Amino acid sequence: MEPGAPVQPPGLELRRTLRLHLVTWNVGTASPPPDVTSLLQLSSQGPSMDMYVIGLQEVNSKIVNFLSDLAFDDPWSTFLMTVLSPLGYIKLSSIRMQGLLLLVFVKHAHIPFIRDIRTNYTRTGLYGYWGNKGGVTIRMALYGHTICFMNCHLPAHIENTEQRLDDFEKILEMQQFEEENVPNILDHDILFWFGDLNFRIADYGIHFVRESISSSRYNLLWEKDQLNMAKQKEAFLQEFIEGPLQFKPTYKFDLHSEVYDTSGKKRKPAWTDRILWRVKNLSQHAPEEGELSEGEQTISVSLNKYVSHMSYGISDHKPVTGTFGLEMKPLLSTPWVTLNPEGDWNAEQDVLISYSTDSEFPSSTWDWIGLYQVAFRHVNDYVTYAWVKDDEISSSEDVTQVYISADEIPRAGGVFLLCYYSHNMQSIAGVSQPFQIQPSRTSAEKDLAQDNINGIEKPQNPKPYNEF
């Protein structure tokens, strides 16, 4: 079975693997490229990704652009939603701090099992008053496991190693969350740390560095990489894991080329763009009594691929991606809310929705149920909605029904989903299976319908959920 296939979730005794694709890219204020197929591995022959996490730095934050992005989705978010929503992903969450942008996209099937989504940010530019440098985070509980994604842009220049480390420590200390069991970034089961971390290659001159790169002897440079050197000395870094740097340093390139800096400054190449992760309580020593060994962890991370993408030339950085497997024992087996359309829907009559909730679900009078096209982009991309209390028509111990007026149903029909939005959780708590809405019928369409009854080809049923 393909990981993340939209079927009934596994029982608590089973383990499953989710595929995560993480992108970090300093885009240098550029607009999105025309194609990101290879960047997102969309043409891969293997199973599709369950989640995309995309961290960008130096998104255009000139005042006109920034104010526009506050009112509307920024061009990068719009572009990525346009690419991913037809493939069955929605933008689960995002956070923007000036040029830093972090986006999380997820397959529909996982939405009801993602809870407690929170965002945070820390400014470190100009002594904490300016957001051109710093970190933005999105945290969540995924099948009951706490995961945090942190996109950072740290200070530049080879001599600022200590400032980079100080800023990272500040971000770790300053970002607090409301959850009782995970008040701090480091309290999460898994933390992914990535971005333009700006660590450089020390000591070696530019000619030795470039010659080592041209001969693909990257290992000659690893011991002088400032991040690798810092990990050997700084205790708070030693629990972070990174894959091998088996790709060219990703900074600094001439635009639209694979040629390192030919300007008068001739900056030395460096692995500024990195992806690291940390698994809580994964000891670096033999487990003591009562501790879990790596094989017994309820969630673990495996790195499948860590690469750069040289073909993208819109900025002086090349993007870096990490493809991961998250193997976990799910701690949740049922969604908070189960909902379904009642009967056959068409655009000419009022319709009913039935739903039931878990006994511990924190319901609110501000909860609502949205009607979405199957390829919806984000939670506010609904066609129409119904308030669960104001539009309620019946309720029993097990099932509640709400209605939507025929005037609110799309006249053209199509394939749709229902999603229950929880005000208290600030996220979707339940998703229905896709279903067909029959279009409004003109007189001619009624004649065609009669032909169908008489044996002419009838409309096909919507595709099964696992084909989306």
Helices and strands as residue ranges (DSSP letters): E 16-26, E 51-57, H 63-71, H 75-84, G 85-87, E 89-97, E 100-107, G 108-113, E 114-125, E 130-142, E 145-153, G 158-160, H 161-174, G 185-187, E 190-196, H 206-214, H 219-222, H 226-233, G 235-237, E 273-279, G 294-296, E 299-308, E 320-328, E 337-341, E 345-346, E 351-357, E 368-373, E 384-387, E 392-395, E 400-404, G 406-408, E 414-422, E 427-431, E 435-438, H 443-453, G 465-467
